[in-house]
Amino acid sequence: MKIPETIREVFRRNSQTNFSLAMYSVLIAVLVWFAVSLTLYPSVPKTIENVTLDVNIGGTASADSTLNIISCDVSHVKVKVIGSRTQIASIDNDTLMAYIDTEGVNTVGKKNLPIKVKSTNGIEFEVDSVTPSTASIEFDKYESMQFTVSPRIPNVKFESSKTINSSEFTCEPDVVTITGPSAQLSKIRTVYAVSNREMTLDSSHALSSDEIQLLSEDGTTLDNSNLTFNTTNFLINIPVLTTKTVGMYVQIVNAPSDFNQDCLNFKMYNDSKEIDSITIASKNSQAEIPDRLEIGKIVLSDITPDYSRTFDLSTVLETQNCINMSGITSITVTLESDEPDESSEYDESKKIVTKSISLDQSRINISNKPDNNYDYSVITHNLTLDIAGPSDVLSEVTANDIIADVNLLNANISEDQFTYDVIFSCPKYDNIWAITNCKVSIQRTPKETTTVSDSAPTDSTTTTTASQ
């Protein structure tokens, strides 16, 4: 009964002894293999993926300190290193740094430069390969430049009869300092502060900018990813004006009160193109814009059959406190020979012509004599007067139809003989006018007066003259 138990105990003891022997054997084998490996293969290779390429050259002494790397076509590399098995086991992409060899780089432009690798924790190893081995690098110098900023509101619209005053369409601030590569800065021609808000305005408004746009000389939008701005916040001022399309006219001055101005057929031109209206806006939003705009005054005696005169609109609108919205800077006023009614056929008899008439001394009248103590008389014997009007009427006009008047109202006369302007009129015809500016000589003579003596016993009289 005890023999089987004895046998089982022997087997149990032998099994434990064999397992221990097996474990010891494995451990000894590993130690022997490790010792043989260190003896026969002291260095082993290792490949590390996705090592970041550092493109910062600020701390390198080999490159010009004023240069900066603008772009690089490589961001990560694969590195194969060889080293002690015990040391390189701890090497990974966190303990390696790939960098650009900038030795000898001292000019701007693109360079193809080698990529090098070093340890960040002091472990020594040999670099077997770097993939890729080179990088294309663009170098440039960073500068700062100031640019004028213009506003842009591409999605803003205006109510009917409203528009923007472009001369006061501004942004604040109106300059910006941009820092970046000199080559990139040199391409900038226009800087816009842009608001992309969509809205319709009927009065002045202010908007904050959404972005900055940079344009080249040909209008191409430039990339600003490598640029920095001293500010990106701009306030865009949008001045809204009320506009109106108005007719135009000229005022005739020094014309008789009964003169028929309809006989003067004026037409207006800009760059040889006939126009009859322009669009203007009032600087005062509360002011009412007239239906017709007076663009100038014309003296009646200046109007000849070939009359033409150019008026500067900027001067006219400035006096009216208005802004020109038409882009037309001047208007040429021309007297046309045809009738004002263009629907009728041309009538030669209505053509404006001139005629010379001689007036003798008796046809010249003096009115509004300033001093009753003097007599005033015309000493000019005759005048040659040029008159203008429609040919059919002018052919019938004679000297008897012309009145020449020397109006001394408000005249400041200090001499007995002087010259003064003559005003001509033709009461019989309301479409005839003088185109000659004449002066006549006037003689001033003291009037004779009679005084009666109170002490005289008889009706005797004494004649005296007024002292000057």
C-alpha positions in Angstrom: 0.0 0.0 0.0 3.0 2.4 0.6 4.9 1.6 -2.6 2.7 3.6 -5.0 2.9 6.7 -2.8 6.7 6.4 -2.7 6.9 6.2 -6.5 4.7 9.3 -6.9 6.9 11.3 -4.6 10.0 10.4 -6.6 8.4 11.5 -9.9 7.3 14.8 -8.3 10.8 15.6 -7.1 12.4 14.7 -10.4 9.8 17.0 -12.3 10.6 20.0 -10.3 14.4 19.4 -10.8 14.0 19.2 -14.6 11.9 22.4 -14.9 14.4 24.3 -12.9 17.2 23.0 -15.1 15.2 24.1 -18.2 14.8 27.6 -16.9 18.4 27.9 -16.1 19.3 26.6 -19.5 17.2 29.3 -21.3 18.6 32.0 -19.2 22.2 30.9 -19.8 21.5 30.7 -23.5 20.2 34.2 -23.6 23.2 35.5 -21.7 25.6 33.6 -24.0 23.8 35.0 -27.1 23.9 38.5 -25.8 27.6 38.2 -24.9 28.4 36.7 -28.4 26.3 39.5 -30.1 28.2 42.3 -28.2 31.4 40.7 -29.2 30.7 39.9 -32.8 28.2 42.8 -33.7 29.1 45.9 -31.5 27.0 48.4 -33.8 23.6 47.9 -35.3 21.4 50.1 -37.7 18.1 51.7 -36.8 15.6 53.6 -39.0 13.6 56.5 -37.5 10.6 57.9 -39.4 9.0 61.3 -39.4 11.9 63.3 -37.9 10.9 67.0 -38.0 13.0 69.3 -40.1 13.9 72.5 -38.2 14.0 75.5 -40.6 14.9 78.0 -38.0 18.3 79.5 -38.8 18.2 82.3 -36.2 20.7 80.5 -34.0 23.2 79.5 -36.7 26.3 81.4 -37.3 27.0 80.1 -40.8 24.2 82.1 -42.5 23.8 85.9 -42.9 21.9 87.0 -39.8 19.6 89.2 -41.8 18.3 86.3 -43.9 15.2 84.4 -43.1 13.8 81.1 -44.5 10.6 82.0 -46.4 9.7 78.5 -47.7 11.0 74.9 -47.6 9.7 72.0 -49.6 10.5 69.4 -46.9 8.9 69.2 -43.4 9.9 65.6 -42.2 12.7 63.2 -43.1 13.5 59.5 -42.5 16.9 58.9 -40.8 18.9 55.7 -40.7 21.5 55.6 -37.9 24.2 53.1 -36.8 25.4 52.8 -33.2 25.8 50.8 -30.1 23.0 48.4 -29.7 22.5 49.6 -26.1 22.5 53.3 -27.0 20.5 53.6 -30.2 17.7 51.6 -28.7 16.5 54.7 -27.0 16.8 56.9 -30.1 13.5 58.0 -31.6 12.1 61.1 -33.5 11.9 63.0 -30.3 15.6 62.7 -29.6 16.7 63.5 -33.1 16.7 66.9 -34.9 17.0 67.4 -38.6 18.3 70.8 -39.7 19.5 72.7 -42.8 23.2 73.2 -43.4 23.2 77.0 -44.2 27.0 77.4 -44.3 28.0 79.9 -46.9 24.5 81.2 -47.5 24.6 85.0 -47.7 22.3 86.0 -50.6 18.5 85.9 -51.1 16.9 83.5 -53.4 16.2 79.7 -53.7 19.0 77.3 -52.6 19.2 73.5 -52.6 20.9 72.7 -49.3 21.8 69.4 -47.5 19.9 68.2 -44.5 21.9 67.1 -41.4 20.9 65.3 -38.3 22.0 65.5 -34.6 21.0 64.1 -31.3 19.2 66.2 -28.7 20.1 64.0 -25.7 23.9 63.4 -26.2 23.7 59.8 -27.6 26.5 59.2 -30.1 25.7 57.5 -33.4 26.6 57.5 -37.0 24.1 58.8 -39.6 23.9 56.3 -42.4 21.3 58.2 -44.5 18.8 61.0 -44.6 15.8 60.8 -46.9 15.4 63.2 -48.6 19.0 64.3 -48.3 18.4 67.9 -49.5 15.7 70.6 -49.3 14.8 73.5 -51.6 14.9 76.6 -49.4 13.9 80.2 -50.3 15.8 82.9 -48.5 14.9 86.6 -48.1 15.4 89.5 -45.9 12.5 90.8 -43.7 11.6 94.5 -43.9 8.9 96.8 -42.7 7.1 99.2 -45.1 4.2 101.6 -44.7 1.2 101.5 -47.2 -1.8 103.7 -47.7 -5.0 101.8 -47.0 -8.2 102.3 -49.1 -11.7 101.1 -48.1 -13.6 98.4 -50.1 -17.3 97.5 -49.6 -18.2 95.0 -52.4 -21.6 94.0 -51.0 -22.9 97.4 -49.9 -25.7 98.9 -52.1 -27.5 102.3 -52.0 -31.1 103.3 -52.1 -32.5 105.0 -55.2 -31.2 108.6 -55.7 -28.5 107.8 -53.1 -24.7 107.4 -53.8 -21.4 107.5 -52.1 -19.2 110.6 -51.8 -15.9 109.0 -53.1 -13.8 111.9 -52.0 -14.7 111.3 -48.3 -14.9 107.5 -48.5 -12.1 106.7 -46.1 -10.9 104.3 -43.5 -9.3 104.8 -40.1 -6.4 104.4 -39.8 -5.5 105.1 -43.4 -2.0 103.7 -43.2 -0.6 100.2 -42.2 2.9 98.9 -41.5 3.5 95.5 -43.1 6.5 93.4 -42.1 7.7 90.5 -44.3 10.1 89.3 -47.0 11.4 92.2 -49.1 10.5 90.4 -52.4 6.9 90.0 -51.3 6.6 93.6 -50.0 7.9 94.9 -53.4 4.9 93.3 -55.2 2.3 95.2 -53.1 0.7 98.1 -55.0 -2.7 98.5 -53.3 -3.9 97.7 -49.8 -7.6 97.4 -49.1 -9.5 97.3 -45.8 -12.5 95.2 -46.7 -15.9 94.8 -45.2 -17.9 91.9 -46.7 -21.2 92.8 -45.0 -24.3 92.9 -47.2 -26.5 95.9 -46.7 -28.4 98.7 -48.4 -27.8 102.3 -47.2 -29.8 105.5 -47.4 -27.6 107.5 -45.1 -24.0 107.7 -44.0 -22.7 104.7 -42.1 -19.5 103.2 -40.6 -18.4 99.5 -40.8 -15.6 97.5 -39.3 -13.3 95.7 -41.7 -13.3 92.0 -42.1 -10.0 91.4 -43.8 -7.0 93.1 -45.5 -6.5 92.5 -49.3 -3.2 93.1 -51.0 -3.1 93.6 -54.8 -0.2 93.6 -57.2 0.2 96.2 -60.0 -1.9 94.1 -62.4 -4.7 93.6 -59.8 -3.8 90.1 -58.8 -4.6 89.2 -55.1 -1.3 88.5 -53.2 -0.8 85.9 -50.5 -0.2 87.5 -47.1 0.6 84.3 -45.1 4.2 85.4 -44.6 3.3 88.9 -43.6 2.5 90.6 -40.3 0.5 93.9 -39.9 0.8 96.4 -37.1 -3.0 96.5 -37.1 -5.8 94.6 -38.8 -8.7 96.6 -37.4 -10.0 99.4 -39.6 -13.2 101.6 -39.4 -14.7 102.3 -42.9 -16.6 105.6 -43.2 -19.3 105.5 -45.9 -20.6 109.0 -46.6 -24.0 108.8 -48.4 -25.3 111.6 -50.6 -28.6 112.5 -52.3 -28.2 112.8 -56.1 -30.3 114.4 -58.8 -30.0 114.7 -62.6 -30.6 118.4 -63.4 -30.8 120.5 -66.6 -28.4 123.3 -67.3 -28.7 126.9 -68.5 -26.8 130.1 -68.8 -28.0 133.5 -67.6 -28.0 136.5 -70.0 -26.9 139.7 -68.3 -27.1 143.4 -69.3 -30.0 142.7 -71.6 -33.0 145.0 -72.0 -36.0 144.1 -69.8 -38.1 143.3 -72.9 -35.4 141.3 -74.7 -36.7 137.9 -75.9 -34.0 135.4 -74.9 -35.7 132.6 -76.8 -34.1 133.9 -79.9 -30.8 132.7 -78.6 -30.5 129.0 -79.4 -27.7 127.8 -77.1 -26.5 124.2 -77.2 -24.1 122.6 -74.7 -21.3 120.1 -75.5 -18.7 118.1 -73.7 -16.0 116.6 -75.9 -18.0 117.4 -79.0 -21.0 115.4 -77.6 -24.2 117.4 -77.0 -25.6 117.1 -73.5 -28.5 118.7 -71.7 -28.2 117.4 -68.1 -25.7 116.2 -65.5 -26.0 114.3 -62.2 -25.0 116.2 -59.1 -25.1 115.6 -55.4 -25.5 118.2 -52.6 -22.8 118.3 -49.9 -25.6 119.3 -47.5 -27.9 116.4 -47.1 -30.7 118.7 -46.0 -30.4 121.0 -49.0 -32.8 120.8 -51.9 -31.2 120.3 -55.3 -32.7 122.6 -58.0 -34.2 121.2 -61.2 -31.9 123.3 -63.4 -28.3 124.4 -62.7 -26.9 127.7 -63.8 -23.5 127.0 -65.2 -22.5 130.6 -66.0 -23.4 134.2 -67.0 -23.1 135.6 -70.5 -23.0 139.3 -71.3 -25.5 140.0 -74.1 -23.1 142.2 -76.0 -20.6 139.4 -76.1 -22.9 137.1 -78.1 -21.8 137.0 -81.8 -23.1 134.6 -84.4 -20.0 132.3 -83.8 -20.2 132.6 -80.0 -18.7 129.8 -78.0 -17.5 129.6 -74.4 -16.3 126.9 -72.1 -17.4 126.9 -68.4 -15.6 125.0 -65.7 -18.1 122.9 -63.8 -15.9 122.4 -60.7 -16.0 126.2 -60.0 -19.8 126.3 -60.6 -20.6 123.4 -58.4 -18.3 124.6 -55.6 -20.3 127.8 -55.3 -23.5 125.7 -55.3 -22.0 123.4 -52.5 -22.6 120.5 -54.8 -20.5 117.5 -56.1 -20.2 116.5 -59.7 -21.2 112.8 -60.1 -21.1 112.7 -63.9 -17.4 112.9 -64.4 -17.9 115.9 -66.8 -15.5 118.7 -65.9 -16.5 121.4 -68.4 -19.3 122.5 -70.6 -18.9 124.4 -73.9 -21.9 126.7 -74.7 -22.3 127.4 -78.4 -24.8 129.7 -80.2 -26.5 127.8 -83.0 -27.8 129.5 -86.1 -30.8 127.3 -86.4 -34.1 127.9 -84.7 -34.5 126.6 -81.1 -37.2 124.2 -82.3 -35.1 121.4 -83.8 -38.2 119.7 -85.1 -38.7 122.4 -87.7 -36.7 122.6 -90.9 -33.8 124.9 -91.1 -34.9 128.5 -92.1 -32.2 130.7 -93.5 -34.1 133.8 -92.5 -33.7 132.8 -88.8 -29.9 132.7 -89.1 -28.2 135.0 -86.7 -26.2 137.7 -88.6 -24.7 141.1 -87.8 -25.2 144.6 -89.2 -23.5 148.0 -88.8 -25.6 151.1 -88.1 -24.4 154.7 -87.8 -26.0 156.8 -85.0 -25.7 160.5 -85.0 -25.5 162.7 -81.9 -29.3 163.3 -81.8 -30.0 159.6 -81.3 -28.0 159.5 -78.0 -29.9 160.3 -74.9 -28.6 161.1 -71.4 -30.7 159.9 -68.5 -30.5 160.1 -64.7 -28.3 163.3 -64.6 -26.7 163.3 -61.2 -26.6 167.1 -60.5 -29.4 169.5 -61.5 -26.9 172.5 -61.3 -25.3 171.3 -64.5 -26.3 170.6 -68.1 -24.9 167.4 -69.7 -24.5 167.1 -73.4 -23.1 164.5 -75.8 -20.1 165.9 -77.7 -19.5 162.7 -79.8 -21.0 163.4 -83.2 -21.8 159.8 -84.3 -21.3 156.2 -83.4 -20.9 153.1 -85.5 -22.8 150.3 -83.9 -22.8 146.6 -84.7 -26.0 144.8 -84.0 -27.0 141.1 -84.2 -30.3 139.2 -84.7 -32.2 137.0 -87.1 -31.4 137.9 -90.7 -35.1 138.5 -91.7 -35.6 141.0 -88.8 -32.2 142.6 -89.0 -32.7 143.6 -92.6 -35.5 145.9 -91.6 -33.8 147.6 -88.7 -32.7 151.2 -89.2 -31.0 153.8 -87.0 -34.4 155.2 -86.1 -35.2 151.9 -84.3 -32.1 152.0 -82.1 -32.1 153.9 -78.8 -28.7 154.8 -77.3 -28.9 155.8 -73.7 -26.1 157.1 -71.4 -27.4 156.3 -67.9 -25.6 158.4 -65.3 -27.3 156.9 -62.3 -24.8 156.5 -59.5 -22.0 158.0 -61.7 -19.2 159.6 -59.8 -18.3 162.6 -61.9 -15.6 165.1 -60.9 -14.6 166.5 -64.3 -16.5 168.7 -66.7 -15.6 166.4 -69.6 -15.6 162.6 -69.4 -16.5 159.4 -71.2 -19.3 157.0 -70.3 -20.8 153.8 -71.5 -23.7 153.7 -73.9 -26.6 151.2 -73.5 -28.4 150.3 -76.7 -31.9 148.9 -77.1 -34.4 148.3 -79.9 -38.0 148.6 -78.6 -39.5 147.8 -81.9 -37.8 144.4 -82.1 -37.3 142.2 -79.0 -34.7 139.9 -80.7 -32.1 142.5 -81.7 -29.1 143.3 -79.6 -25.9 145.3 -79.8 -22.5 143.6 -79.9 -20.5 146.8 -79.8 -19.4 148.2 -76.5 -19.3 152.0 -77.0 -18.4 155.1 -75.0 -19.3 158.6 -75.7 -17.8 161.9 -74.6 -20.0 164.0 -72.2 -19.6 167.7 -71.5 -20.8 169.1 -68.1 -21.7 172.8 -68.1 -23.0 174.9 -65.2 -26.5 176.1 -65.6 -27.2 179.8 -65.8 -29.4 181.1 -62.9 -31.3 184.4 -62.4 -31.5 186.2 -59.0 -33.8 189.2 -58.0 -32.4 192.0 -55.8 -34.8 193.0 -52.9 -33.3 196.5 -52.4 -33.6 197.6 -56.0 -36.4 200.2 -56.4 -37.1 198.9 -59.9 -37.5 195.5 -61.5 -33.8 195.2 -62.4 -32.2 191.7 -62.5 -28.7 190.4 -62.1 -27.4 187.3 -64.0 -24.9 185.1 -62.2 -23.6 181.6 -62.8 -23.3 178.7 -60.3 -19.8 178.2 -59.0 -18.3 174.8 -59.6 
